[in-house]
């Protein structure tokens, strides 16, 4: 049995998702990350925005994977980023509240995605 072919949009979402993950990890582990236009909103906002985008793109890319598994893996990624930020030579802060913000954003986005997907399937 072969896997169902991916649509063009799923392929685009897949590439964008991995680009977003790489960008988030690199920015999180740079000793002196560049200033962003959204710096005025605070660190937690940046975390939540990054993980919201990644969660949405992951849900769109991996429709056959349970959303709970996607959420678990993205929460783990957030935890790994915080562990990486604890390396003294990076001069970054390891803050469990950042991981909570990441996980909260993932749960909210995947929850909304599940609700929208359920209504969309019911309508078709």
C-alpha positions in Angstrom: 0.0 0.0 0.0 1.4 3.4 -0.9 0.9 6.6 1.0 -1.7 9.0 -0.4 0.0 11.8 -2.4 0.4 15.0 -0.7 -1.2 18.1 -2.0 0.8 21.1 -3.1 -0.3 23.0 0.0 0.7 20.3 2.3 4.2 20.3 0.7 4.4 24.0 1.1 3.3 23.8 4.7 5.9 21.1 5.3 8.7 23.1 4.0 7.6 26.3 5.8 7.2 24.3 9.1 10.8 23.1 8.9 12.0 26.5 8.0 10.1 27.9 11.0 11.6 25.3 13.3 15.1 25.9 12.2 14.6 29.7 12.5 13.2 29.4 16.0 15.9 27.2 17.2 18.7 29.3 15.7 17.2 32.5 17.1 16.8 30.9 20.5 20.4 29.7 20.7 22.2 32.7 19.3 24.1 34.5 22.0 23.0 37.9 20.7 19.9 37.5 18.4 19.1 40.3 16.1 16.3 42.7 17.1 12.9 41.9 15.6 10.1 44.2 14.8 8.0 42.5 17.4 10.6 43.0 20.3 8.3 45.6 22.0 5.7 42.9 22.8 8.0 40.9 25.1 9.7 37.5 25.1 6.6 35.4 25.9 4.8 36.9 22.9 7.7 36.0 20.6 7.7 32.4 22.0 3.9 32.1 21.5 4.0 33.5 18.0 6.8 31.2 16.9 5.2 28.1 18.3 1.7 29.0 17.1 3.0 29.2 13.6 4.9 26.0 13.9 1.9 24.2 15.4 -0.4 25.3 12.6 2.1 24.3 9.9 2.7 21.0 11.5 -1.0 20.2 11.8 -1.4 21.1 8.1 1.6 19.0 7.1 0.9 15.9 9.1 -2.8 15.5 8.9 -2.6 11.7 9.5 -0.7 12.2 12.8 -2.8 12.6 15.9 -2.8 16.2 17.1 -1.8 15.1 20.6 1.5 13.6 19.2 2.2 16.9 17.3 1.6 18.8 20.5 3.8 16.5 22.6 6.7 16.8 20.1 6.4 20.6 19.9 6.2 20.9 23.6 9.4 18.8 23.9 11.1 21.0 21.3 10.3 24.0 23.5 11.8 22.3 26.5 14.9 21.4 24.5 15.3 25.0 23.5 15.2 26.1 27.1 17.8 23.4 28.0 20.0 24.7 25.2 19.6 28.3 26.5 21.0 27.1 29.9 24.5 26.8 28.3 26.5 29.4 30.0 28.5 30.5 27.0 25.3 31.5 25.2 24.4 34.1 27.8 20.8 33.3 27.5 18.1 32.7 30.2 16.6 29.2 30.7 13.1 30.1 31.8 10.4 27.4 32.4 7.8 30.1 31.8 9.0 30.3 28.2 8.4 26.6 27.9 4.9 27.0 29.4 4.2 29.8 26.8 5.4 27.5 24.0 3.2 24.7 25.2 0.2 26.9 25.8 0.4 28.3 22.3 0.7 24.8 20.8 -2.3 23.6 22.8 -4.5 26.5 21.8 -3.6 26.4 18.1 -4.0 22.6 17.9 -7.3 22.8 19.8 -8.7 25.4 17.4 -7.4 23.4 14.5 -9.3 20.3 15.8 -12.5 22.3 16.2 -12.3 23.8 12.7 -11.4 20.4 11.2 -14.4 18.8 12.9 -16.8 21.4 11.5 -15.2 21.3 8.1 -15.6 17.5 7.9 -19.2 17.7 9.2 -20.1 20.3 6.5 -18.7 18.2 3.7 
